[in-house]
Amino acid sequence: MAFEISVFLENKITHFEAITALLNKNGINIRTLTLNDMSHGWGVLSMLVDRPEEAYKILSDNGNSVSMKEVIALEMKDEAGGLDEILVKIARTGIHIESAYTRLIAEKNLAVLLLEVPDVLEAVRRLEINHVKILDDKVVYGK
C-alpha cells in the first residue's frame, strides 16, 4: 500500500517552499501533490513521495504538523474515459471516497487513481472481490 504525507501549513509560498526545500535537501522525490486552502490563511499540503516514512520523520523533526495516511492506488487507463471506467467499477463496490487524485507515470504509460477512504482494509477487500487492480507501492512511488 501507498502512503500520503500531509502537512498543515500557513498558506504562503515561503512556507510551501520550505517544505519542498527540506525534502529536496534530503533527496526525497515528490511524485504528486495537492495544496488545499482550509481557511483563514491556512492549508493542507498532501504529497505522494518516494520515501514516505523518511519524509514523515524529517518533516516532523523540523517542527511541522504532519500526518501519514494509507491510500489506495488503482491502475486506470491513460486515455479518454479511463477515469470514468474505473469509477464505474469503484461504484459497484459501494466504498466511500473521502478524497481522490491522480498520478501519471509516463515511463510506464500508466495512470494511477489514488483514493483516501475511511476504512482501507474494507475498501481493499471490496475492490479485490470486484477484480479492481490495486497497485504495489513500488509502482506508485516510481521505484
C-alpha positions in Angstrom: 0.0 0.0 0.0 1.0 3.6 -0.6 1.2 6.3 2.0 0.3 10.0 1.6 2.1 12.7 3.7 0.1 15.7 4.7 1.4 18.9 6.2 -0.6 21.7 7.8 0.9 25.0 6.9 0.3 28.7 6.5 -0.8 29.4 3.0 2.2 31.4 1.9 4.7 30.5 -0.8 7.6 30.7 1.6 6.1 28.0 3.8 5.3 25.8 0.9 8.8 26.2 -0.5 10.3 25.5 3.0 8.7 22.1 2.9 9.9 21.3 -0.7 13.4 22.6 0.2 13.6 20.3 3.2 12.5 17.3 1.1 14.9 18.3 -1.7 17.8 18.6 0.8 17.2 15.0 1.9 16.8 13.6 -1.7 13.1 12.8 -1.3 11.2 13.0 -4.6 7.7 14.4 -4.6 5.7 12.3 -7.1 2.4 14.2 -6.9 0.8 16.8 -4.6 -2.3 18.7 -3.8 -2.5 22.0 -1.9 -5.8 22.9 -0.4 -6.8 26.1 1.3 -8.5 25.4 4.6 -9.5 28.8 5.9 -8.1 31.9 7.4 -4.8 31.6 5.5 -4.0 28.0 6.4 -3.9 24.9 4.2 -3.0 21.3 3.8 -0.3 20.1 1.5 -0.8 16.4 0.7 2.0 14.6 -1.1 2.9 11.2 -2.5 6.7 10.9 -2.1 9.1 8.1 -2.9 10.1 7.6 0.8 7.1 8.4 2.9 8.4 7.2 6.3 11.6 9.2 5.9 9.6 12.3 4.8 7.3 12.0 7.8 10.2 11.8 10.2 12.2 14.7 8.6 9.2 17.0 8.4 8.1 16.1 11.9 11.6 16.5 13.4 11.7 20.0 11.8 8.6 21.2 13.7 5.9 20.6 11.1 2.4 19.4 11.8 2.5 16.3 9.7 0.5 13.1 9.2 0.9 9.9 7.2 -2.2 8.2 5.9 -2.6 5.0 3.9 -4.1 5.5 0.4 -5.3 3.0 -2.2 -3.6 3.2 -5.6 -5.6 1.9 -8.6 -4.5 1.4 -12.1 -6.5 3.2 -14.7 -6.2 3.7 -18.5 -4.4 6.8 -19.6 -6.9 7.7 -22.3 -10.3 9.4 -22.6 -12.8 7.6 -20.5 -10.2 5.9 -18.3 -11.3 7.7 -15.2 -14.9 7.0 -15.9 -14.3 3.3 -16.4 -12.5 2.9 -13.1 -15.2 5.0 -11.3 -17.9 2.7 -12.6 -16.0 -0.3 -11.1 -15.5 1.5 -7.8 -19.2 2.5 -7.6 -20.1 -1.2 -7.8 -18.1 -1.8 -4.6 -20.1 0.7 -2.6 -17.0 2.2 -0.9 -17.0 5.8 0.2 -14.2 8.0 -1.2 -13.1 10.9 1.0 -10.6 12.3 -1.4 -9.0 11.4 -4.8 -6.3 12.5 -7.1 -4.2 11.1 -9.9 -0.6 10.4 -10.8 0.8 9.7 -14.3 3.9 7.5 -14.6 4.9 8.4 -18.2 7.8 6.0 -18.5 5.4 3.1 -17.9 2.4 4.7 -19.7 0.4 4.2 -16.6 -2.2 6.4 -14.9 -2.9 5.9 -11.2 -6.0 6.9 -9.2 -5.2 7.5 -5.5 -8.1 7.2 -3.0 -8.4 8.2 0.6 -11.2 6.1 2.2 -12.5 5.8 5.8 -11.7 2.1 6.1 -8.7 1.0 3.9 -9.0 -2.7 4.8 -12.7 -3.0 3.9 -12.2 -0.9 0.7 -9.4 -3.2 -0.4 -11.5 -6.3 0.3 -14.4 -4.9 -1.7 -12.1 -3.8 -4.6 -10.4 -7.2 -4.8 -13.8 -9.0 -4.8 -14.7 -6.8 -7.8 -11.4 -7.5 -9.6 -10.2 -3.9 -9.4 -6.4 -3.9 -9.6 -4.6 -2.4 -6.7 -1.1 -1.2 -7.4 2.0 -2.1 -5.4 3.6 0.9 -3.6 6.9 0.4 -5.6 5.0 1.1 -8.8 3.2 4.1 -7.3 6.4 5.7 -5.9 8.2 5.1 -9.1 10.9 2.8 -7.7 
